[in-house]
Amino acid sequence: MKILFVAGGTGGHINPAIAVASEIKRLYPTTEILFVGTKNRMETKIVPAAGFPIKTVEMNGFSRKISINGIKNNVKTARLAIRASAEAKKIIKEFSPDVAVGFGGYVTGPVLRAAARMKIPTCIHEQNAFPGVANKALAKMVDRVMLTSPEAEKYMKCKNAPVVTGLPVRRQILHADRDFARAALNVKPNEMLVLSMGGSLGAREINNAIIGMLSELHNEKDIKFIHAAGQYGGFVWDELKKLNIPYGKNTNIDLREYINDMDICLPACDLVISRAGASSISEISALAKPSILIPSPNVAENHQFHNANTLASNGGAILIEEKDLTPALLAQTVKELKNNRNKLEEISVRASEKAKTNALSEICKIVVSLAENR
């Protein structure tokens, strides 16, 4: 069995694809897997690190801004799309997959279209509650559409009825032991652990709000913080120093650039403060974690707001839009939750109602069935 995985651009596209590829390889060790991604993007590092080969095509997204630069970008992108289509056909012909699976990113469009036209069985997975432009177009031609959220279906016209699978959550996170994780982080049973992050690059508005929150709450008893400031969040360290807020070893603030041990930090925490990417939403709901979600307003179709609302609409999260975010509001919300464990428990129960913990198994079955029935 040969499977072609297509994903690129962000971890939200790449990590679920790797999770599925790894599970299929575990279940069917002789399976040949090849990834296709975008040249010079993060998948060229992440995919090989996960043990899979990758080939790349050059592709950009179309600009939606009506401007000279936007028009120039779209002319360039149109040319790249034509070239990417030819490169995709060559890769598909050489690899000869039994099925092609798309998980999102600019690269998905030309590769999945080429595969469908070459009569290769195809399927796509849409991570967000509001689907992207590429997946909405592909839905009309691929053999199977898999959705994280049922809300996405009303925005898509699918060739065949879509299947709500959920989004795969890494086994290490799904089966983590909370008590072990808290012991590993030296969190006492009576302490509240707050885990906050604004993405791998770092969201300035979230970082600023966290700085303000810590200035108010760092002396609170029985509360600890882990914050990932991101690649461009170096100023957080400087600001805490200016405010004489202690952090690091033997303090209650663990400040990092990135969370490399999410399988420890997420199970251990009592509250998550996060953007609302699809992977984050799935992990939060799978572990029934209370959360304060701050959707990015700078994403296509405002899809993070729709993601966050899938939890917040039934009380499974607290949603704060970035335009309303202030350090005082964030500190007040965290303090209220700290002092109201019944509210935390209620949010946890509501979040768990949205969880689909068998997503990995369901997606693997669909992919394998398409390959075997070719």
Disulfide bonds with the S-S distance in Angstrom:
none
